[in-house]
Amino acid sequence: MDVTRLLTATRSARKSLDLDAPVDLDELRECLGIGLQAANGSNQQSWRWVVVTDPELRRAIAALYRKAYLGKVGGQLIADLVPSGTPGARLMSSTEWLVEHMAAVPALVIPCYEAAYPRQDGDESFYLATLYGSIFPAVWNFQLALHTRGYGTCITTLHLHYEQEVGDLLGIPASFIQGCLLPVGRIRSGHEFHPAPRRPIDEVVGINGWGAR
């Protein structure tokens, strides 16, 4: 795949996932190997990746994910309440499709990272940027590698409302944070991603100052 095409057309995959197609664990391992080439804080490589394919574990995690989502939106699904034909309607339909089908996604991948820097007063921004900046480059590498092999995924974080419960299910040590949850499956046959609309560069880039051009 052309590099520019890969970088501009790797989209979040939800409804485009084929829930009936099996995943190849060897291919996922190859993609994770590519992910691990990413930069990370002081090259400590303090990451661990949990790949969940067991149906019972997927159902348990999906139930916590759904519980977290419903807690955010008032206890019931709301996609049907959003005016049809709007960008919000498409997004909510895709979001709630995943809420309802998470357990059927063939593989759930949870990247974890162990923070090693000592804490200091007032270091919150530095600490969080270093912590998540040490895992999300690898997540993106993993997503790109998946795309080249006919797989898709999206970054989700709702399960973090129940991070301890998920950690207990999977035996994740308390010293590791869970960066996100990636539902991974093959892309449905015939589906093709395209670059998405984005705001013009001049609206979001400042040269030598905020808003300066």
Secondary structure as a PSIPRED ss2 file (coil, helix, strand):
# PSIPRED VFORMAT (PSIPRED V4.0)

   1 M C   1.000  0.000  0.000
   2 D C   1.000  0.000  0.000
   3 V H   0.000  1.000  0.000
   4 T H   0.000  1.000  0.000
   5 R H   0.000  1.000  0.000
   6 L H   0.000  1.000  0.000
   7 L H   0.000  1.000  0.000
   8 T H   0.000  1.000  0.000
   9 A C   1.000  0.000  0.000
  10 T C   1.000  0.000  0.000
  11 R C   1.000  0.000  0.000
  12 S C   1.000  0.000  0.000
  13 A C   1.000  0.000  0.000
  14 R C   1.000  0.000  0.000
  15 K C   1.000  0.000  0.000
  16 S C   1.000  0.000  0.000
  17 L E   0.000  0.000  1.000
  18 D E   0.000  0.000  1.000
  19 L C   1.000  0.000  0.000
  20 D C   1.000  0.000  0.000
  21 A C   1.000  0.000  0.000
  22 P C   1.000  0.000  0.000
  23 V C   1.000  0.000  0.000
  24 D C   1.000  0.000  0.000
  25 L H   0.000  1.000  0.000
  26 D H   0.000  1.000  0.000
  27 E H   0.000  1.000  0.000
  28 L H   0.000  1.000  0.000
  29 R H   0.000  1.000  0.000
  30 E H   0.000  1.000  0.000
  31 C H   0.000  1.000  0.000
  32 L H   0.000  1.000  0.000
  33 G H   0.000  1.000  0.000
  34 I H   0.000  1.000  0.000
  35 G H   0.000  1.000  0.000
  36 L C   1.000  0.000  0.000
  37 Q C   1.000  0.000  0.000
  38 A C   1.000  0.000  0.000
  39 A C   1.000  0.000  0.000
  40 N C   1.000  0.000  0.000
  41 G H   0.000  1.000  0.000
  42 S H   0.000  1.000  0.000
  43 N H   0.000  1.000  0.000
  44 Q C   1.000  0.000  0.000
  45 Q C   1.000  0.000  0.000
  46 S C   1.000  0.000  0.000
  47 W E   0.000  0.000  1.000
  48 R E   0.000  0.000  1.000
  49 W E   0.000  0.000  1.000
  50 V E   0.000  0.000  1.000
  51 V E   0.000  0.000  1.000
  52 V E   0.000  0.000  1.000
  53 T C   1.000  0.000  0.000
  54 D C   1.000  0.000  0.000
  55 P H   0.000  1.000  0.000
  56 E H   0.000  1.000  0.000
  57 L H   0.000  1.000  0.000
  58 R H   0.000  1.000  0.000
  59 R H   0.000  1.000  0.000
  60 A H   0.000  1.000  0.000
  61 I H   0.000  1.000  0.000
  62 A H   0.000  1.000  0.000
  63 A H   0.000  1.000  0.000
  64 L H   0.000  1.000  0.000
  65 Y H   0.000  1.000  0.000
  66 R H   0.000  1.000  0.000
  67 K H   0.000  1.000  0.000
  68 A H   0.000  1.000  0.000
  69 Y H   0.000  1.000  0.000
  70 L H   0.000  1.000  0.000
  71 G H   0.000  1.000  0.000
  72 K H   0.000  1.000  0.000
  73 V H   0.000  1.000  0.000
  74 G C   1.000  0.000  0.000
  75 G C   1.000  0.000  0.000
  76 Q C   1.000  0.000  0.000
  77 L C   1.000  0.000  0.000
  78 I C   1.000  0.000  0.000
  79 A H   0.000  1.000  0.000
  80 D H   0.000  1.000  0.000
  81 L H   0.000  1.000  0.000
  82 V C   1.000  0.000  0.000
  83 P C   1.000  0.000  0.000
  84 S C   1.000  0.000  0.000
  85 G C   1.000  0.000  0.000
  86 T C   1.000  0.000  0.000
  87 P H   0.000  1.000  0.000
  88 G H   0.000  1.000  0.000
  89 A H   0.000  1.000  0.000
  90 R H   0.000  1.000  0.000
  91 L H   0.000  1.000  0.000
  92 M H   0.000  1.000  0.000
  93 S H   0.000  1.000  0.000
  94 S H   0.000  1.000  0.000
  95 T H   0.000  1.000  0.000
  96 E H   0.000  1.000  0.000
  97 W H   0.000  1.000  0.000
  98 L H   0.000  1.000  0.000
  99 V H   0.000  1.000  0.000
 100 E H   0.000  1.000  0.000
 101 H H   0.000  1.000  0.000
 102 M H   0.000  1.000  0.000
 103 A H   0.000  1.000  0.000
 104 A H   0.000  1.000  0.000
 105 V C   1.000  0.000  0.000
 106 P C   1.000  0.000  0.000
 107 A E   0.000  0.000  1.000
 108 L E   0.000  0.000  1.000
 109 V E   0.000  0.000  1.000
 110 I E   0.000  0.000  1.000
 111 P E   0.000  0.000  1.000
 112 C E   0.000  0.000  1.000
 113 Y E   0.000  0.000  1.000
 114 E E   0.000  0.000  1.000
 115 A C   1.000  0.000  0.000
 116 A C   1.000  0.000  0.000
 117 Y C   1.000  0.000  0.000
 118 P C   1.000  0.000  0.000
 119 R C   1.000  0.000  0.000
 120 Q C   1.000  0.000  0.000
 121 D C   1.000  0.000  0.000
 122 G C   1.000  0.000  0.000
 123 D C   1.000  0.000  0.000
 124 E H   0.000  1.000  0.000
 125 S H   0.000  1.000  0.000
 126 F H   0.000  1.000  0.000
 127 Y H   0.000  1.000  0.000
 128 L H   0.000  1.000  0.000
 129 A H   0.000  1.000  0.000
 130 T H   0.000  1.000  0.000
 131 L H   0.000  1.000  0.000
 132 Y H   0.000  1.000  0.000
 133 G H   0.000  1.000  0.000
 134 S C   1.000  0.000  0.000
 135 I C   1.000  0.000  0.000
 136 F H   0.000  1.000  0.000
 137 P H   0.000  1.000  0.000
 138 A H   0.000  1.000  0.000
 139 V H   0.000  1.000  0.000
 140 W H   0.000  1.000  0.000
 141 N H   0.000  1.000  0.000
 142 F H   0.000  1.000  0.000
 143 Q H   0.000  1.000  0.000
 144 L H   0.000  1.000  0.000
 145 A H   0.000  1.000  0.000
 146 L H   0.000  1.000  0.000
 147 H H   0.000  1.000  0.000
 148 T H   0.000  1.000  0.000
 149 R C   1.000  0.000  0.000
 150 G C   1.000  0.000  0.000
 151 Y E   0.000  0.000  1.000
 152 G E   0.000  0.000  1.000
 153 T C   1.000  0.000  0.000
 154 C C   1.000  0.000  0.000
 155 I C   1.000  0.000  0.000
 156 T E   0.000  0.000  1.000
 157 T C   1.000  0.000  0.000
 158 L H   0.000  1.000  0.000
 159 H H   0.000  1.000  0.000
 160 L H   0.000  1.000  0.000
 161 H H   0.000  1.000  0.000
 162 Y H   0.000  1.000  0.000
 163 E H   0.000  1.000  0.000
 164 Q H   0.000  1.000  0.000
 165 E H   0.000  1.000  0.000
 166 V H   0.000  1.000  0.000
 167 G H   0.000  1.000  0.000
 168 D H   0.000  1.000  0.000
 169 L H   0.000  1.000  0.000
 170 L H   0.000  1.000  0.000
 171 G C   1.000  0.000  0.000
 172 I C   1.000  0.000  0.000
 173 P C   1.000  0.000  0.000
 174 A C   1.000  0.000  0.000
 175 S C   1.000  0.000  0.000
 176 F E   0.000  0.000  1.000
 177 I E   0.000  0.000  1.000
 178 Q E   0.000  0.000  1.000
 179 G C   1.000  0.000  0.000
 180 C C   1.000  0.000  0.000
 181 L E   0.000  0.000  1.000
 182 L E   0.000  0.000  1.000
 183 P E   0.000  0.000  1.000
 184 V E   0.000  0.000  1.000
 185 G E   0.000  0.000  1.000
 186 R E   0.000  0.000  1.000
 187 I E   0.000  0.000  1.000
 188 R C   1.000  0.000  0.000
 189 S C   1.000  0.000  0.000
 190 G C   1.000  0.000  0.000
 191 H C   1.000  0.000  0.000
 192 E C   1.000  0.000  0.000
 193 F C   1.000  0.000  0.000
 194 H C   1.000  0.000  0.000
 195 P C   1.000  0.000  0.000
 196 A C   1.000  0.000  0.000
 197 P C   1.000  0.000  0.000
 198 R C   1.000  0.000  0.000
 199 R C   1.000  0.000  0.000
 200 P C   1.000  0.000  0.000
 201 I H   0.000  1.000  0.000
 202 D H   0.000  1.000  0.000
 203 E H   0.000  1.000  0.000
 204 V H   0.000  1.000  0.000
 205 V C   1.000  0.000  0.000
 206 G C   1.000  0.000  0.000
 207 I C   1.000  0.000  0.000
 208 N C   1.000  0.000  0.000
 209 G C   1.000  0.000  0.000
 210 W C   1.000  0.000  0.000
 211 G C   1.000  0.000  0.000
 212 A C   1.000  0.000  0.000
 213 R C   1.000  0.000  0.000
